[in-house]
Amino acid sequence: MSNFSVEASDIIKDYLYYLQTVKGRSPKTVDEYFNDLRTFFRFIKHHKGIVPASVDFADITVDDVDLELISSVTLTDAYEFMNYLMRVRKNDKAARARKTTSIKSFYHYLTVNKGLLKDNPLEKLERPNARDKNPLPKYLTLEQSIELLNAVDGKYKERDYCILTFFLNCGMRLAELVAMNYTDIRPDHTAQITGKGNKKRIIFLNDACMSAYQDYMKVRPVEGVRSEDKYALFLSSQHRRISREMVQKIVYKYLEKIGLDSQGYSVHKLRHTAATLMYQHGNVDIRVLKDVLGHENLSTTEIYTHLDSSQIEAAAKSNPLSHIKPKAKK
């Protein structure tokens, strides 16, 4: 986690505090903006020869970045930075697109909001197309999902199994799962969780979820839990509310165990998996799925209506014209 209050110059700090207090960006998002700006100005200082070539890139400081340096940046510099990201740092389109957004937003702020720049040199910097026109989310098949659950073992198997079961059955976000308290789970097998924008919604825990939850609660630590974490559903080995990073490690551990660690799968892909399985195997209406996932707009949910090749093949074969062949010529 970055510490921009120590590492950033005053002009960068002002912008980051603006994002946090005025624009309401989360601390995690603000840190990501700082990381992008730090990488950019490290490159600029190296590129313009402000620091010796022998200095390691990661050791280049940005606590002295001032308006003079900022205003010296040209559009060509920015495109050379993008080229550096692609060729040297091997950033994909999504990563380069995010950094473009961070940089452009910073320069827009200095030009429009603060009036420190007369002209914005990066106004015409184009953002890479971060995704395909019709992206398909990556997800586990039903068989892979079962294999993942069956892979759970070890000292914390009840906790880990419950975590994976909640992800795969409820389509929860990582932050939603980490924030859960056991007091959120009601006798009617529902739970209130808090999603994006602090919006609350009710999820229904099916038999698999309730069974995994009940097994875990039998072994969930009670003694030695900090007062602020006493209601936390999922606890770490230190008897504290489990962190996002720990949950990610747990998921990666079992993905690796079934041979999926290097194939682009992640915690968020389990959310994709839940949504896809509900849609493909449960005949769930897209509007219902929208509410299950806590999406603001239906267009966001429609990404899960993708079909696999077997469904496409079956659809083609079901066409009543599929058996019509040309008449033999006389």
C-alpha positions in Angstrom: 0.0 0.0 0.0 1.4 3.4 -1.0 1.9 6.2 1.5 1.4 9.4 -0.6 1.3 11.7 2.4 5.1 10.9 2.8 6.2 10.2 -0.7 4.2 12.7 -2.8 5.0 16.4 -3.4 2.6 19.0 -2.2 1.1 19.6 -5.6 0.4 15.8 -6.0 -0.9 15.6 -2.4 -3.4 18.4 -3.1 -4.8 16.5 -6.0 -5.1 13.2 -4.1 -6.8 14.9 -1.2 -9.2 16.5 -3.6 -10.0 13.0 -5.0 -10.6 11.7 -1.5 -12.5 14.5 0.1 -14.3 16.2 -2.8 -14.8 13.4 -5.3 -15.3 10.8 -2.6 -12.9 8.3 -4.0 -12.0 5.3 -1.8 -8.6 5.2 -0.1 -7.7 2.2 -2.3 -8.6 4.2 -5.5 -6.6 7.2 -4.3 -3.6 4.9 -3.7 -4.0 3.6 -7.3 -4.0 7.1 -8.7 -0.8 7.9 -6.7 0.9 4.8 -7.8 0.2 5.7 -11.5 1.4 9.3 -11.0 4.5 8.1 -9.2 5.4 5.8 -12.1 4.7 8.5 -14.6 6.9 11.1 -12.9 9.6 8.6 -12.2 9.7 8.0 -15.9 9.7 11.7 -16.8 12.6 12.4 -14.4 14.6 9.5 -15.9 13.5 10.4 -19.5 14.5 14.0 -19.1 17.8 13.2 -17.4 16.9 14.8 -14.1 18.2 11.8 -12.3 21.4 9.9 -13.1 20.8 6.9 -15.4 22.4 4.7 -12.7 19.6 5.3 -10.2 17.2 2.4 -9.9 13.7 3.3 -11.2 12.1 2.3 -8.0 14.4 4.6 -6.0 13.4 7.7 -8.0 11.5 10.0 -5.6 8.5 12.2 -6.5 8.4 14.3 -3.4 10.0 17.2 -5.3 7.7 17.1 -8.4 6.7 20.8 -8.9 4.8 22.9 -11.4 7.9 23.5 -13.4 8.4 19.8 -14.1 4.7 19.2 -14.6 4.4 21.9 -17.1 7.5 20.7 -19.0 5.7 17.5 -20.0 4.7 17.2 -23.6 2.2 15.0 -25.4 5.2 13.2 -27.0 6.6 12.5 -23.5 3.2 11.0 -22.5 3.2 8.7 -25.5 6.8 7.6 -24.9 5.6 6.7 -21.4 2.9 4.6 -22.8 5.4 2.9 -25.1 7.6 2.3 -22.0 4.7 0.7 -20.1 4.0 -1.6 -23.0 7.5 -2.7 -24.0 9.4 -2.5 -20.7 6.8 -3.0 -18.0 4.7 -5.3 -20.1 1.4 -3.5 -19.0 -1.6 -4.8 -20.8 -4.2 -2.5 -22.4 -6.3 -2.3 -19.2 -3.3 -1.2 -17.1 -2.2 1.4 -19.7 -5.7 2.7 -20.0 -6.0 3.2 -16.2 -2.7 5.1 -16.1 -3.8 7.3 -18.9 -6.9 8.1 -17.0 -4.9 8.9 -13.9 -2.5 11.2 -15.7 -5.1 13.0 -17.7 -7.3 13.5 -14.7 -4.3 15.1 -12.8 -3.6 17.5 -15.6 -7.2 18.4 -16.1 -7.4 19.2 -12.3 -4.4 21.5 -12.5 -5.7 23.2 -15.6 -9.5 23.5 -15.0 -9.9 23.2 -11.2 -6.8 25.0 -10.0 -5.9 27.2 -13.0 -2.2 26.4 -12.5 -1.7 25.5 -16.1 -2.8 27.8 -19.0 -3.0 24.9 -21.4 -3.4 21.2 -20.8 -0.5 19.5 -22.7 -2.1 16.1 -22.3 -5.6 17.0 -23.3 -5.3 15.1 -26.6 -3.7 12.0 -25.0 -5.8 9.1 -26.2 -6.8 6.3 -23.9 -6.0 2.7 -25.1 -9.1 0.6 -25.7 -8.9 -1.4 -22.5 -11.3 -4.1 -23.5 -12.9 -5.8 -26.4 -16.2 -4.4 -27.7 -18.1 -7.4 -26.3 -15.9 -8.8 -23.4 -16.7 -12.1 -22.0 -15.9 -12.6 -18.3 -13.8 -15.6 -17.4 -15.5 -18.1 -15.2 -15.1 -21.7 -13.8 -17.3 -24.4 -15.3 -19.6 -26.3 -13.0 -17.2 -29.2 -12.9 -14.3 -26.9 -12.1 -16.3 -25.3 -9.3 -17.1 -28.6 -7.7 -13.4 -29.6 -8.0 -12.4 -26.3 -6.3 -14.7 -27.0 -3.4 -13.4 -30.6 -3.1 -9.9 -29.3 -3.0 -10.4 -27.6 0.4 -8.4 -29.1 3.3 -6.2 -28.2 6.2 -6.5 -26.6 9.6 -9.0 -23.9 8.4 -11.0 -26.1 6.0 -14.4 -25.2 7.4 -13.7 -21.5 7.1 -12.1 -21.8 3.6 -14.9 -24.0 2.4 -17.5 -21.5 3.7 -15.7 -18.6 1.9 -15.6 -20.5 -1.4 -19.2 -21.6 -1.1 -20.4 -18.1 -0.4 -18.5 -16.7 -3.4 -19.7 -19.5 -5.8 -23.4 -19.5 -4.6 -24.1 -15.9 -3.9 -21.9 -14.0 -6.4 -20.6 -11.8 -3.6 -17.8 -9.2 -4.0 -14.6 -9.6 -2.1 -15.3 -6.5 0.1 -18.8 -7.7 0.8 -17.6 -11.0 2.1 -14.9 -9.6 4.3 -17.3 -7.1 5.8 -19.9 -9.7 6.8 -20.8 -10.2 10.5 -22.3 -13.5 11.7 -25.1 -11.3 13.1 -26.0 -10.4 9.5 -27.3 -13.9 8.9 -30.9 -14.3 9.8 -33.0 -17.3 10.9 -34.8 -17.2 7.5 -31.5 -18.0 5.8 -31.1 -14.5 4.4 -28.3 -12.0 5.1 -28.0 -8.3 4.7 -24.7 -7.2 3.0 -23.3 -3.8 2.1 -22.2 -3.4 -1.5 -20.8 -0.6 -3.6 -21.7 2.9 -2.6 -22.6 1.6 0.9 -25.9 0.2 -0.6 -27.4 -2.6 1.4 -29.1 -5.6 -0.2 -30.5 -8.9 1.0 -29.0 -12.2 -0.3 -30.5 -15.6 0.1 -28.3 -18.4 1.5 -29.2 -21.7 -0.1 -28.7 -25.1 1.6 -25.1 -25.4 0.6 -24.3 -22.0 2.1 -26.2 -22.7 5.3 -24.6 -26.1 5.7 -21.1 -24.6 5.2 -21.9 -21.7 7.5 -23.1 -24.0 10.3 -20.1 -26.2 10.0 -17.8 -23.2 10.2 -19.6 -21.6 13.2 -18.9 -24.8 15.2 -15.2 -24.2 15.0 -15.1 -20.4 14.6 -12.9 -18.9 17.4 -14.6 -17.2 20.2 -11.8 -16.7 22.8 -9.1 -14.2 22.0 -11.1 -12.2 19.4 -10.6 -8.4 19.6 -13.7 -6.5 20.7 -13.9 -4.7 17.4 -13.9 -8.0 15.5 -16.1 -10.1 17.8 -19.0 -10.1 15.4 -16.8 -10.6 12.2 -17.9 -13.7 10.4 -14.6 -14.8 8.9 -11.6 -14.6 11.2 -7.8 -14.9 10.4 -5.5 -17.2 12.3 -4.8 -14.2 14.6 -8.5 -14.1 15.5 -9.0 -10.8 13.7 -11.5 -10.0 10.9 -10.0 -11.6 7.8 -8.4 -9.2 5.3 -9.0 -9.0 1.6 -5.4 -10.0 1.0 -5.9 -13.2 3.1 -9.1 -14.1 1.2 -7.3 -13.7 -2.1 -4.4 -15.9 -0.9 -7.0 -18.6 0.2 -8.7 -18.5 -3.2 -5.4 -18.6 -5.1 -4.2 -21.5 -3.0 -7.1 -23.7 -4.0 -7.1 -22.5 -7.6 -3.4 -23.5 -7.8 -4.3 -26.9 -6.3 -6.6 -27.7 -9.2 -4.3 -26.3 -11.8 -6.0 -23.0 -12.6 -3.6 -20.5 -10.9 -1.9 -19.4 -14.1 -5.0 -19.1 -16.3 -6.3 -15.7 -15.4 -8.6 -16.8 -12.6 -9.0 -14.7 -9.5 -11.4 -13.9 -6.6 -13.6 -11.8 -8.8 -13.8 -14.6 -11.3 -15.7 -16.6 -8.6 -18.4 -13.8 -8.8 -18.4 -14.3 -12.5 -18.8 -18.0 -12.0 -21.7 -17.7 -9.7 -23.5 -15.4 -12.0 -22.8 -17.6 -15.0 -23.9 -20.8 -13.3 -27.2 -19.1 -12.1 -27.9 -17.8 -15.6 -26.9 -20.9 -17.6 -28.1 -23.7 -15.2 -30.8 -22.0 -13.2 -32.8 -20.2 -15.9 -32.5 -17.0 -13.8 -34.1 -14.0 -15.4 -31.5 -11.3 -16.1 -33.4 -8.7 -14.1 -33.4 -11.0 -11.1 -29.7 -11.7 -11.6 -29.1 -7.9 -11.5 -30.6 -7.7 -8.0 -28.7 -10.8 -6.8 -25.4 -9.2 -7.8 -26.3 -5.7 -6.6 -25.7 -4.0 -10.0 -26.9 -0.5 -10.5 -27.7 -0.9 -14.2 -29.0 -3.8 -16.2 -26.4 -3.3 -18.9 -23.7 -4.3 -16.3 -25.5 -7.6 -15.7 -25.9 -8.4 -19.4 -22.3 -9.3 -19.6 -23.2 -12.6 -17.9 -25.6 -13.6 -20.7 -22.7 -14.9 -22.8 -23.1 -18.5 -24.1 -20.5 -21.2 -24.3 -19.8 -23.0 -27.6 -21.9 -26.0 -26.7 -25.0 -23.8 -26.2 -24.4 -22.1 -29.5 -24.1 -25.4 -31.2 -27.2 -26.7 -29.5 -29.1 -23.5 -30.5 -28.0 -23.9 -34.1 -29.1 -27.6 -34.2 -32.5 -26.7 -32.7 -33.3 -24.5 -35.6 -36.2 -26.1 -37.5 -34.4 -25.5 -40.7 -31.3 -27.3 -39.6 -32.4 -30.6 -41.4 -33.5 -29.0 -44.6 -31.2 -30.0 -47.5 -31.3 -28.9 -51.1 -33.4 -31.1 -53.3 -31.5 -33.3 -55.7 -31.3 -32.0 -59.2 -33.1 -34.0 -61.8 
